[in-house]
Amino acid sequence: MNEVKHLVNPVFYGSESYSKINQYIEDKKPSSVFILVDTNTQKNCLGLFLKDITTELHIEVIEIEPGEENKHIETCTGVWSALSELGADRKSLMINLGGGVVTDLGGFVASTFKRGIPFINVPTSLLAMVDASVGGKTGVDLGNLKNQVGVIVQAEMVVVDSNYLQTLSSREMRSGLAEILKHGLIADESYWNRMSNLSSLDLSELDAIIEHSINIKSEIVSQDPYERSIRKNLNFGHTLGHAIESFYLTNPEKDKLLHGEAIAIGMILESYLSSEILNFPQKKLQDIANIIIDLFGFVNIPTEDINQIISLLKHDKKNSNGQVNFVLLKDIAVPKLDVVVSEELIIKSFEFYSSLNLTNH
């Protein structure tokens, strides 16, 4: 079992890491333990988790509906009410067992209930393992605007057990891969090259891949936990990606995109912006576009939708003084913060993306 030492919140890997939860409960002696799950993790993951938990304390399970569309304040109200009715107090412990929605929302609920109770994240999706559960960001969406309400509070620990990934669909696994690719693009070109050649990868390498990706993120977070400077690098692909995700999430005529699917498009768009503004190499732009299209496929975004997507950009949390700020790339692993981009160029990035449908089919 490995432990990452330099993290703001400790991360433990493998099936042996449940002993860390058991030890924590024994040492801290919480008054009660609550596990937050969604309908999917209640069915597929809770039994696997509980078989390794040895505490004699009574454990209450609180279940929410799955999916980003349920990551809102009304769901929080339901969980807060359940905690209150079940007698939770300031010495209670909350364990968030699930994907990014569960860890984001559960962390926010715990950090605000009675002004804050401790929580542990046990991510069950690849996306949550390499991104959502690590780094202390918690929060919920406000309407169709992602993560508008939240706080940065570190979990007591994060337990990463890749056995949970056996419960995921290939589409959900691919969604998590987008964040792994992003970590390579912003921080480690050799990792990007390795991850972008998936045909040569073996599933036995998955644990090492996850750990390397978490190390990239946590090294950045430990330097800038409150996202005042270098942590903004983690937002590459997310400025436009979040706007696309929000648009598809709340438009009843559209099939919703998973987070990683929207971020994958965002990374192509923002790589194009990088080439136009920062002279990011054209060949690398084409490589990124081809690799992402091969992995995620192409999403047709009609011209009439683009203006609505762009209108969502003004709500992005990284903006200041009315300007949309992007993280762009001078080269792979050479990001540049707070780049202001014109609307005209953003539209051109969508035109570039649309052209990929012709070149890849």
C-alpha positions in Angstrom: 0.0 0.0 0.0 1.3 3.4 -0.9 0.7 6.8 0.7 1.3 10.1 -0.9 3.1 12.2 1.8 3.0 15.7 0.3 -0.7 16.0 -0.2 -2.9 18.5 1.6 -5.2 15.6 2.3 -3.6 12.1 2.6 -4.5 9.6 -0.2 -4.2 5.9 0.4 -4.2 3.2 -2.3 -5.4 -0.3 -2.6 -7.6 -2.7 -0.6 -5.3 -2.5 2.5 -6.1 1.2 2.8 -9.4 0.5 4.6 -7.3 -0.2 7.6 -6.6 3.6 7.6 -10.4 4.3 7.9 -10.7 1.8 10.7 -7.7 3.3 12.5 -9.1 6.8 12.0 -12.4 5.7 13.6 -10.7 4.0 16.5 -8.5 7.0 17.1 -11.0 9.9 16.6 -13.9 8.0 18.2 -16.7 9.8 16.2 -20.1 9.8 17.8 -21.7 8.3 14.7 -20.8 7.4 11.1 -22.8 8.2 8.0 -22.1 6.9 4.5 -23.4 9.0 1.6 -24.1 6.9 -1.5 -26.2 7.3 -4.7 -28.5 4.7 -6.1 -25.7 3.1 -8.1 -23.1 3.0 -5.4 -25.6 1.7 -2.9 -26.2 -1.3 -5.2 -22.7 -1.8 -6.6 -20.2 -0.6 -4.1 -21.6 -0.4 -0.6 -21.2 -4.1 0.2 -17.6 -4.1 -1.1 -16.9 -1.2 1.2 -18.6 -2.4 4.3 -16.9 -5.8 4.3 -13.6 -4.1 5.2 -14.9 -1.7 7.8 -14.6 -3.2 11.3 -16.0 -0.5 13.6 -18.7 -1.6 16.0 -20.4 1.8 15.7 -23.8 1.9 14.1 -23.5 3.1 10.5 -26.3 5.0 8.8 -26.5 5.1 5.0 -28.0 8.1 3.2 -28.9 7.7 -0.4 -29.3 10.3 -3.1 -30.3 10.1 -6.8 -27.3 9.8 -9.2 -26.2 12.2 -11.9 -25.1 15.8 -12.3 -28.7 16.9 -12.7 -29.2 16.1 -8.9 -26.1 18.0 -7.8 -28.0 21.0 -6.4 -28.9 22.6 -3.2 -32.3 20.8 -2.9 -30.4 17.5 -2.7 -28.1 19.0 0.0 -31.2 20.0 2.0 -32.4 16.4 1.9 -29.1 15.2 3.2 -28.8 17.9 5.9 -32.3 17.0 7.0 -31.5 13.3 7.1 -28.4 14.0 9.2 -30.3 16.1 11.6 -33.2 13.5 11.9 -30.7 10.7 12.5 -29.0 12.6 15.3 -25.7 13.7 13.7 -23.7 16.1 15.8 -20.4 17.9 15.4 -18.4 14.7 16.2 -20.1 12.7 13.5 -18.1 11.4 10.6 -19.3 11.3 7.0 -17.9 9.0 4.4 -18.7 9.8 0.7 -18.8 6.6 -1.3 -19.3 7.4 -5.0 -18.4 9.3 -8.1 -17.7 13.0 -8.4 -21.3 14.1 -7.7 -21.2 12.2 -4.4 -17.8 13.5 -3.3 -18.5 17.1 -4.4 -21.9 17.3 -2.8 -21.0 15.1 0.2 -18.0 17.2 1.0 -20.1 20.4 0.8 -22.8 19.0 3.0 -20.3 17.8 5.6 -18.3 21.0 5.6 -21.4 23.1 6.2 -23.5 20.9 8.6 -23.2 22.3 12.1 -20.4 24.5 10.7 -18.4 21.5 9.6 -18.0 17.8 10.4 -15.1 15.7 9.2 -15.5 13.6 6.0 -13.6 10.9 4.1 -13.8 10.4 0.4 -13.9 7.0 -1.2 -14.2 7.6 -4.9 -15.8 4.8 -7.0 -15.4 6.3 -10.5 -12.1 7.0 -12.5 -13.1 10.6 -12.7 -13.6 11.0 -9.0 -10.3 9.1 -8.3 -8.1 11.3 -10.4 -10.0 14.6 -10.0 -13.1 15.2 -8.0 -12.3 13.6 -4.7 -8.8 15.0 -4.4 -7.9 18.6 -3.6 -10.6 19.9 -1.3 -13.0 21.4 -3.8 -16.6 20.8 -2.8 -19.8 22.2 -4.1 -23.1 22.1 -6.1 -24.5 23.5 -9.2 -26.8 26.5 -9.4 -29.3 25.8 -12.1 -27.3 24.9 -15.1 -24.1 26.7 -13.8 -21.6 24.2 -12.5 -20.1 24.4 -9.1 -21.3 27.9 -8.4 -21.8 27.3 -4.6 -19.1 25.5 -2.6 -16.1 25.7 -0.3 -12.5 24.4 -0.4 -12.2 22.0 2.6 -9.9 19.0 2.7 -11.2 15.6 3.4 -9.6 13.7 6.3 -8.3 11.3 3.8 -9.1 9.8 0.4 -9.1 6.1 -0.2 -8.5 4.9 -3.8 -9.4 1.3 -4.5 -9.5 0.5 -8.2 -11.7 -2.6 -7.6 -14.7 -0.2 -7.7 -13.9 0.5 -11.4 -15.2 -3.0 -12.3 -18.7 -1.6 -11.7 -18.3 1.2 -14.3 -19.4 1.3 -17.9 -16.8 1.9 -20.6 -18.3 5.3 -21.2 -17.8 6.3 -17.5 -14.2 5.0 -17.7 -13.6 7.1 -20.8 -15.0 10.2 -19.0 -12.3 9.8 -16.3 -9.7 9.4 -18.9 -10.2 13.0 -20.0 -8.9 14.3 -16.7 -5.9 12.0 -16.9 -5.1 13.3 -20.4 -5.5 16.9 -19.1 -2.9 16.2 -16.4 -0.5 15.1 -19.1 -1.1 18.2 -21.2 -0.6 20.7 -18.4 2.3 19.0 -16.5 4.0 16.0 -18.1 4.5 15.5 -21.9 5.8 11.9 -21.5 2.7 11.0 -19.5 0.5 12.6 -22.2 2.4 10.5 -24.8 2.0 7.3 -22.8 -1.7 7.9 -22.1 -2.6 9.0 -25.6 -1.4 5.6 -26.9 -3.9 3.5 -25.1 -3.6 0.5 -27.3 -0.2 -0.2 -25.7 -1.5 0.1 -22.1 -2.3 -2.9 -20.0 -5.1 -2.9 -17.4 -2.5 -4.0 -14.8 -1.0 -0.5 -15.2 -4.2 1.2 -14.1 -3.2 1.6 -10.5 0.1 3.2 -11.4 -1.7 5.5 -13.9 -4.2 6.7 -11.3 -1.5 7.3 -8.8 0.6 9.3 -11.2 -2.4 11.4 -12.2 -3.3 12.1 -8.6 0.3 13.0 -7.9 0.3 15.6 -10.6 -2.9 17.2 -9.3 -1.9 17.1 -5.6 1.6 18.5 -6.3 -0.2 21.5 -7.8 -2.9 21.7 -5.1 -0.3 21.5 -2.3 1.4 24.7 -3.7 -1.9 26.6 -4.1 -4.8 25.0 -2.3 -7.1 28.0 -2.8 -6.6 28.4 -6.5 -5.0 31.9 -6.5 -2.3 31.0 -9.0 -0.8 27.7 -10.2 -3.9 25.6 -9.3 -5.7 27.4 -12.1 -3.7 25.3 -14.5 -6.0 22.4 -13.6 -8.8 24.3 -15.4 -7.3 23.7 -18.9 -10.2 22.5 -21.1 -12.7 23.4 -18.4 -13.6 27.0 -19.4 -15.4 26.0 -22.6 -15.8 22.4 -21.4 -18.0 23.4 -18.4 -20.1 25.7 -20.6 -20.7 22.9 -23.1 -21.5 20.5 -20.2 -24.0 23.0 -18.7 -25.7 23.6 -22.1 -26.2 19.9 -22.8 -27.2 19.1 -19.2 -30.2 21.5 -19.2 -31.3 21.5 -22.8 -34.2 19.0 -23.1 -33.6 18.5 -26.8 -30.0 17.4 -26.3 -28.5 14.1 -25.0 -26.4 15.1 -21.9 -22.7 14.8 -22.0 -20.7 13.3 -19.2 -18.1 15.6 -17.6 -15.1 14.1 -19.3 -16.8 14.1 -22.7 -17.4 17.9 -22.4 -13.9 18.5 -21.1 -12.5 16.5 -24.1 -14.2 18.9 -26.5 -13.0 21.8 -24.3 -9.4 20.6 -24.6 -9.5 20.6 -28.4 -11.1 24.1 -28.4 -8.6 25.5 -26.0 -5.7 23.8 -27.7 -6.8 25.7 -30.9 -7.0 28.9 -29.0 -3.5 28.2 -27.7 -2.2 27.8 -31.2 -3.8 31.1 -32.3 -2.7 33.2 -29.3 0.4 31.5 -27.9 1.8 29.8 -31.0 1.2 26.3 -29.6 2.7 23.9 -32.2 0.3 23.1 -35.0 1.4 19.5 -35.2 0.7 19.0 -31.5 -2.7 20.7 -31.9 -3.6 18.2 -34.7 -2.3 15.3 -32.6 -4.4 16.3 -29.6 -7.5 16.7 -31.8 -7.0 13.4 -33.5 -6.3 11.5 -30.3 -9.4 13.0 -28.5 -11.7 12.4 -31.4 -10.5 8.8 -31.7 -11.2 8.2 -28.0 -14.4 10.2 -27.5 -15.9 10.5 -31.0 -17.3 13.7 -32.5 -20.3 15.7 -31.1 -22.1 17.8 -33.6 -22.6 21.3 -32.2 -24.9 23.4 -34.4 -23.9 27.0 -35.1 -27.1 28.2 -33.4 -26.0 26.5 -30.1 -22.6 28.1 -30.0 -23.8 31.6 -28.9 -25.8 30.0 -26.1 -22.7 28.1 -25.0 -20.6 31.3 -25.1 -23.2 33.1 -23.1 -22.6 30.6 -20.3 -18.9 31.6 -20.1 -19.6 34.8 -18.3 -20.6 32.8 -15.2 -17.3 30.9 -15.1 -15.7 31.1 -11.6 -12.2 32.0 -13.1 -13.5 35.3 -14.6 -12.6 38.7 -13.2 -13.6 42.2 -14.1 -16.1 41.0 -16.7 -13.4 39.2 -18.7 -13.3 35.5 -19.5 -10.0 34.1 -18.4 -8.5 30.9 -20.0 -5.7 28.6 -19.2 -3.9 28.0 -22.5 -0.8 26.1 -23.5 2.4 27.6 -24.9 3.5 24.0 -25.3 2.6 20.7 -23.7 3.4 21.0 -20.0 3.9 24.8 -20.4 0.5 26.4 -19.4 -0.2 30.1 -19.2 -2.8 31.5 -16.9 -5.4 34.2 -17.3 -5.4 34.6 -21.1 -8.2 36.8 -22.3 -9.8 35.5 -25.5 -12.1 37.4 -27.9 -15.5 36.0 -28.7 -14.6 36.0 -32.4 -11.7 33.6 -31.7 -13.9 31.4 -29.5 -16.3 31.0 -32.5 -13.3 30.1 -34.7 -12.3 27.4 -32.2 -15.8 25.8 -32.7 -15.3 26.1 -36.5 -12.0 24.2 -36.1 -13.7 21.5 -34.0 -16.5 21.2 -36.6 -13.8 20.7 -39.3 -12.6 17.6 -37.5 -15.8 15.8 -38.4 -14.8 16.0 -42.0 -11.2 15.0 -41.5 -12.0 12.0 -39.3 -14.8 10.5 -41.3 
